[in-house]
Amino acid sequence: MNPTGPPVPEECRALVAEAPGTTTYRTVPVAGDLGDGGLGTVLAAGVCGSDIALLRGGSVSDRLWPFVLGHETVVRVERCSPTLTERWGVTTGDRVFVEEFIPCGWCEVCRNGRSRVCPRTDFRSAKFLRYGRTSLTTAPGLWGGFAEYLYLHPAARLHRLPACLDAHRGALATPVANGLFWLRSVAAVRPGENVVVLGPGAHGLGGVVAARRLGAAEVIVVGRSTDSTRLATATALGATATARSDQDDVETEVRRHTGGGGADVVIDATGSPPAAALSVQLAAPNGRVVLAGGLTEAADAFPVDLVSRRELSVLGVRGHRGEDIAEALRLLADDDMDFSPMVSSPTPLEDGAALLARLSEPGWRDEPPHHVLVPGQC
């Protein structure tokens, strides 16, 4: 049975990734048969650094062309099946944040509450399915937030937005939730501990928010000289110090700010092999190193000997939990916290191709850490 709700058009506009470095704002079909799923009008969709990486092309993208990017999406529910209502308590007209993962729900890891590592969310799986990472040729096609409508799969994970939270800010839920999960649940940061975050992108800055909320004493953010805007944002969000890896002796700076001992927790949010190695060098004995960036190359110079000598815990992470998204939405709605430095003014969806092209250029890093695309109809 198709979900109930007002009629929707047969077509909509979407920003389609067609080939490496190429996006086209064009018309795509809106499926009439939604099965046990639903349909949402996109209100805002965040631009993640991984979107830019996918658009450059590579082993993952080459399986997908053409596809619609966008996996940090807020929608207004237009068509809602009884399945979605029963699972998430949502109905037509609700504004919801849509998690990027679409887990199967019944495999062992899903049953154990670790759906973020469900095989269906892994691009290596033949049954891979994920928002912003699924081809237009996979029915019903609208799998990305850079469009006027988003298909709501029956297994989609939906979170109602607080009434006082605008959609533009709600699109920050993923980086804030990631920071909460990485530092609280994985690294178990305790009050008074010292934290280093490598990479001042949106997700690294989500780590700054989490570290301050958890009572960290020193929160040191490391970027590059091209990251001046983002490092300033880190300071505005509560970082106690910043460093530039291409100008400063980062290890010396970290030890100076931590009384010589190094960091209790180091988060690598960059995904680069040099940063992974630096993470270990910056960690204090018995410290925790969290590799959150998703290494795409072998870290040949990874200092395994330091891991042993200092008895470090090296922890891999992927995404977040549903409860982290829920808490992130509550934080974003809190008037006592100012997230405005993290996000730029909304960009109309029809101007999205120009934005993505600019963010693909070498100097793009000196920008606000989080951009949001908004369809013109909204």
C-alpha positions as CSV (number, residue, x, y, z in Angstrom):
1,M,0.0,0.0,0.0
2,N,1.3,3.4,-0.9
3,P,1.7,6.0,1.9
4,T,-0.9,8.6,2.5
5,G,-0.5,12.3,1.9
6,P,-1.1,15.0,-0.6
7,P,-0.3,14.4,-4.3
8,V,3.3,15.1,-5.4
9,P,4.6,16.0,-8.8
10,E,5.9,13.4,-11.3
11,E,9.2,15.3,-11.6
12,C,11.4,17.5,-9.5
13,R,14.8,19.3,-9.8
14,A,18.0,17.8,-8.5
15,L,21.7,18.5,-8.6
16,V,23.0,15.3,-10.2
17,A,26.6,14.1,-10.1
18,E,27.1,13.0,-13.6
19,A,30.9,12.3,-13.8
20,P,34.1,13.3,-12.0
21,G,33.9,17.0,-11.3
22,T,30.6,17.4,-13.1
23,T,27.2,18.2,-11.7
24,T,24.0,19.2,-13.5
25,Y,20.9,20.8,-12.1
26,R,18.2,19.0,-14.0
27,T,14.8,17.3,-13.9
28,V,14.5,13.8,-12.5
29,P,11.4,11.6,-12.0
30,V,9.6,11.3,-8.7
31,A,8.4,7.7,-8.2
32,G,4.7,7.1,-8.0
33,D,5.1,3.8,-6.1
34,L,6.7,4.4,-2.7
35,G,5.8,1.0,-1.3
36,D,6.1,1.0,2.5
37,G,8.3,4.1,2.4
38,G,7.5,7.8,2.1
39,L,8.6,11.0,0.5
40,G,9.9,14.3,2.0
41,T,10.3,17.8,0.6
42,V,13.9,18.7,1.2
43,L,14.2,21.8,3.4
44,A,18.0,21.8,3.8
45,A,21.0,19.6,3.0
46,G,24.5,19.9,4.4
47,V,27.6,19.7,2.2
48,C,30.1,17.4,3.7
49,G,33.8,17.1,2.7
50,S,33.1,13.6,1.7
51,D,30.7,14.9,-1.0
52,I,33.6,16.8,-2.5
53,A,35.8,13.8,-2.4
54,L,33.2,11.6,-4.1
55,L,32.7,14.2,-6.8
56,R,36.3,14.0,-7.7
57,G,35.8,10.4,-8.7
58,G,37.3,7.1,-7.6
59,S,36.4,3.5,-6.8
60,V,33.2,4.4,-4.9
61,S,31.9,7.1,-7.3
62,D,32.6,5.0,-10.4
63,R,30.0,2.5,-9.2
64,L,27.3,5.2,-8.8
65,W,27.2,7.7,-11.7
66,P,24.8,9.3,-12.0
67,F,23.7,10.0,-8.4
68,V,22.5,12.7,-6.1
69,L,24.8,13.7,-3.3
70,G,23.7,14.9,0.1
71,H,23.5,12.8,3.3
72,E,22.8,15.5,6.0
73,T,19.2,16.2,5.2
74,V,16.2,17.8,6.8
75,V,12.9,17.2,5.1
76,R,9.2,17.9,5.6
77,V,7.3,14.6,5.3
78,E,4.9,14.7,2.4
79,R,3.9,11.1,2.1
80,C,4.2,8.8,5.1
81,S,3.6,5.0,5.3
82,P,2.2,3.3,8.4
83,T,5.6,1.6,8.7
84,L,7.4,4.9,9.1
85,T,4.7,6.2,11.5
86,E,5.0,3.1,13.7
87,R,8.8,3.1,13.8
88,W,9.5,6.8,14.3
89,G,6.2,8.4,15.4
90,V,6.2,10.8,12.4
91,T,3.4,11.8,10.1
92,T,2.7,14.0,7.2
93,G,3.9,17.6,7.8
94,D,6.5,16.8,10.4
95,R,10.1,18.1,9.9
96,V,12.6,15.4,10.3
97,F,16.3,14.8,10.1
98,V,17.2,11.8,7.9
99,E,20.2,9.7,9.0
100,E,22.6,8.8,6.1
101,F,22.7,5.1,6.9
102,I,20.0,2.7,5.8
103,P,20.7,-0.5,7.7
104,C,19.0,-3.8,7.1
105,G,17.7,-3.9,10.7
106,W,18.0,-7.7,11.2
107,C,21.6,-8.7,10.8
108,E,23.7,-9.5,13.9
109,V,25.3,-6.0,14.1
110,C,21.9,-4.3,13.7
111,R,20.4,-6.5,16.4
112,N,23.3,-5.5,18.7
113,G,22.7,-1.8,18.3
114,R,25.6,-1.2,15.9
115,S,23.6,-0.6,12.7
116,R,26.1,2.0,11.5
117,V,28.4,-0.9,10.5
118,C,25.7,-3.0,9.0
119,P,27.0,-4.7,5.8
120,R,24.4,-2.9,3.8
121,T,26.0,0.5,4.7
122,D,29.4,-0.6,3.3
123,F,30.1,0.4,-0.3
124,R,32.0,-2.9,-0.8
125,S,28.7,-4.8,-0.3
126,A,26.6,-5.9,-3.2
127,K,23.5,-4.6,-1.4
128,F,25.1,-1.2,-0.5
129,L,22.4,1.4,0.2
130,R,23.0,4.8,1.7
131,Y,21.7,8.3,1.3
132,G,23.9,10.5,-0.9
133,R,25.8,7.4,-2.1
134,T,23.2,5.5,-4.2
135,S,22.8,5.6,-7.9
136,L,19.8,7.2,-9.7
137,T,19.4,3.9,-11.4
138,T,18.5,2.3,-8.1
139,A,14.7,2.7,-7.8
140,P,13.1,5.0,-6.9
141,G,16.2,7.2,-7.5
142,L,15.9,10.1,-5.1
143,W,18.6,9.0,-2.6
144,G,20.3,12.3,-2.0
145,G,19.5,15.5,-0.3
146,F,20.6,17.8,-3.2
147,A,17.2,17.6,-4.7
148,E,13.7,19.0,-4.1
149,Y,12.4,15.6,-2.8
150,L,14.0,12.7,-0.9
151,Y,12.7,9.1,-0.9
152,L,12.1,7.8,2.7
153,H,13.1,4.2,2.7
154,P,11.1,1.9,5.0
155,A,14.3,1.4,7.0
156,A,15.3,5.1,7.0
157,R,16.1,6.4,10.4
158,L,14.1,9.6,11.1
159,H,14.3,12.2,13.9
160,R,11.7,14.9,14.4
161,L,13.2,18.4,14.7
162,P,12.5,20.5,17.8
163,A,9.9,23.1,17.0
164,C,12.3,26.0,17.6
165,L,15.1,24.6,15.4
166,D,15.3,25.8,11.9
167,A,16.1,23.4,9.1
168,H,19.3,25.2,8.1
169,R,20.8,24.7,11.6
170,G,19.3,21.2,11.9
171,A,21.5,20.1,9.0
172,L,24.4,20.3,11.4
173,A,23.2,17.3,13.3
174,T,25.6,14.8,11.7
175,P,28.9,16.5,12.6
176,V,27.7,17.3,16.1
177,A,26.4,13.8,16.6
178,N,29.7,12.3,15.3
179,G,31.7,14.5,17.8
180,L,29.5,13.3,20.7
181,F,29.9,9.6,19.7
182,W,33.6,9.8,19.1
183,L,34.5,11.6,22.3
184,R,31.9,10.3,24.8
185,S,31.1,6.8,23.7
186,V,34.3,5.7,22.0
187,A,37.1,7.8,23.7
188,A,35.3,8.1,27.0
189,V,36.6,11.6,27.7
190,R,36.5,12.5,31.3
191,P,36.4,16.0,32.9
192,G,39.8,17.6,33.1
193,E,41.4,15.5,30.3
194,N,43.2,17.1,27.4
195,V,41.9,16.6,23.8
196,V,43.5,17.3,20.4
197,V,41.4,17.4,17.3
198,L,43.2,17.1,13.9
199,G,41.2,18.7,11.2
200,P,38.9,21.8,11.7
201,G,36.2,20.7,9.2
202,A,32.6,20.4,10.3
203,H,33.1,17.0,11.9
204,G,36.3,18.0,13.7
205,L,34.5,21.1,15.0
206,G,31.7,18.8,16.2
207,G,34.4,17.1,18.3
208,V,35.3,20.5,19.8
209,V,31.7,21.0,20.8
210,A,31.6,17.5,22.4
211,A,34.9,18.0,24.2
212,R,33.8,21.2,25.8
213,R,30.5,19.7,26.8
214,L,32.3,16.8,28.4
215,G,34.5,19.0,30.5
216,A,37.8,18.7,28.7
217,A,40.5,21.0,30.2
218,E,42.5,21.7,27.0
219,V,41.0,21.4,23.5
220,I,43.6,21.9,20.9
221,V,42.7,22.0,17.2
222,V,45.2,21.4,14.5
223,G,44.7,22.6,10.9
224,R,46.8,24.1,8.1
225,S,47.7,27.7,7.2
226,T,44.8,27.6,4.7
227,D,42.4,26.9,7.6
228,S,42.4,30.3,9.2
229,T,38.6,30.7,9.0
230,R,38.0,27.3,10.4
231,L,40.6,27.6,13.2
232,A,38.9,30.9,14.2
233,T,35.6,29.0,14.3
234,A,37.2,26.4,16.5
235,T,38.2,29.1,19.0
236,A,34.7,30.6,18.9
237,L,33.3,27.1,19.8
238,G,35.6,26.8,22.8
239,A,38.9,25.5,21.6
240,T,41.6,26.6,24.0
241,A,44.4,26.6,21.4
242,T,45.0,26.1,17.7
243,A,48.1,25.1,15.7
244,R,49.0,25.0,12.0
245,S,50.7,21.8,10.9
246,D,52.6,23.4,8.0
247,Q,53.9,26.3,10.2
248,D,54.1,25.1,13.8
249,D,55.9,22.3,15.6
250,V,52.6,20.7,16.5
251,E,54.1,18.2,19.0
252,T,55.9,21.0,20.9
253,E,52.7,23.1,20.9
254,V,50.6,20.2,22.3
255,R,53.1,19.4,25.0
256,R,53.3,23.1,25.9
257,H,49.6,23.3,26.4
258,T,49.3,19.9,28.3
259,G,52.1,20.4,30.8
260,G,54.5,18.3,28.8
261,G,52.5,15.0,28.9
262,G,50.7,15.0,25.6
263,A,47.0,14.6,25.0
264,D,44.7,12.1,26.8
265,V,42.6,11.8,23.6
266,V,43.5,12.6,20.0
267,I,40.9,12.6,17.3
268,D,42.0,12.4,13.7
269,A,39.1,13.8,11.6
270,T,41.2,14.2,8.4
271,G,41.6,10.7,7.0
272,S,45.2,11.4,5.9
273,P,48.1,8.9,6.7
274,P,50.4,11.7,8.0
275,A,47.6,12.8,10.4
276,A,47.1,9.3,11.6
277,A,50.8,9.0,12.4
278,L,50.8,12.4,14.1
279,S,47.8,11.3,16.3
280,V,50.0,8.7,17.9
281,Q,52.9,11.0,18.4
282,L,50.7,13.5,20.2
283,A,49.1,11.0,22.6
284,A,50.2,10.7,26.2
285,P,51.0,7.3,27.7
286,N,47.8,5.3,28.1
287,G,46.0,7.8,25.8
288,R,43.3,7.0,23.3
289,V,43.7,7.7,19.6
290,V,40.4,7.8,17.6
291,L,40.8,7.4,13.8
292,A,37.6,9.0,12.5
293,G,38.5,10.3,9.1
294,G,38.4,7.1,7.1
295,L,41.9,6.4,5.8
296,T,41.8,5.9,2.0
297,E,45.5,5.2,1.7
298,A,47.9,2.9,3.6
299,A,49.6,4.6,6.5
300,D,53.0,3.2,5.9
301,A,54.7,5.5,8.4
302,F,52.2,4.7,11.2
303,P,54.4,4.5,14.4
304,V,53.3,1.1,15.8
305,D,56.2,1.1,18.2
306,L,54.8,4.2,20.0
307,V,51.4,2.4,20.3
308,S,53.2,-0.4,22.2
309,R,55.6,1.7,24.2
310,R,53.0,4.2,25.4
311,E,50.2,1.5,25.7
312,L,47.9,3.5,23.6
313,S,44.4,2.5,22.6
314,V,43.8,3.0,18.8
315,L,40.1,3.1,18.1
316,G,38.3,3.2,14.7
317,V,34.9,4.8,14.4
318,R,32.2,5.1,11.7
319,G,29.4,7.5,12.0
320,H,27.3,7.8,15.1
321,R,24.3,6.3,16.9
322,G,20.7,7.4,16.7
323,E,20.7,8.7,20.2
324,D,23.7,10.9,19.3
325,I,21.6,12.5,16.5
326,A,18.7,13.1,18.9
327,E,21.1,14.8,21.4
328,A,22.7,16.8,18.7
329,L,19.3,18.2,17.6
330,R,18.6,19.2,21.2
331,L,21.9,20.9,21.5
332,L,21.4,22.7,18.2
333,A,18.0,24.0,19.5
334,D,19.6,25.2,22.8
335,D,19.7,29.0,22.9
336,D,22.7,28.9,25.2
337,M,24.9,27.5,22.5
338,D,25.9,29.5,19.5
339,F,26.5,27.3,16.4
340,S,26.4,30.2,14.0
341,P,30.2,30.3,13.4
342,M,29.9,26.7,12.0
343,V,27.6,27.3,9.1
344,S,27.4,29.7,6.1
345,S,24.3,31.4,4.7
346,P,22.1,28.9,2.7
347,T,22.9,28.4,-1.0
348,P,20.0,27.9,-3.4
349,L,20.0,24.4,-4.9
350,E,20.2,25.8,-8.4
351,D,23.5,27.4,-7.5
352,G,24.8,24.2,-6.0
353,A,27.0,23.3,-9.0
354,A,29.0,26.5,-8.6
355,L,29.4,26.0,-4.9
356,L,30.6,22.4,-5.3
357,A,33.1,23.6,-8.0
358,R,34.4,26.3,-5.7
359,L,34.8,23.8,-2.8
360,S,36.8,21.5,-5.1
361,E,39.4,24.2,-5.7
362,P,42.7,24.2,-3.7
363,G,41.8,27.3,-1.7
364,W,38.4,26.1,-0.6
365,R,39.4,25.4,2.9
366,D,39.4,29.1,3.9
367,E,35.6,28.9,4.0
368,P,32.9,28.4,6.7
369,P,33.2,24.7,7.7
370,H,29.6,23.8,6.8
371,H,27.6,24.8,3.7
372,V,23.9,24.1,3.3
373,L,21.9,23.8,0.0
374,V,18.2,24.8,0.1
375,P,15.8,24.1,-2.8
376,G,14.2,27.3,-4.2
377,Q,10.7,26.1,-3.6
378,C,11.4,26.1,0.2
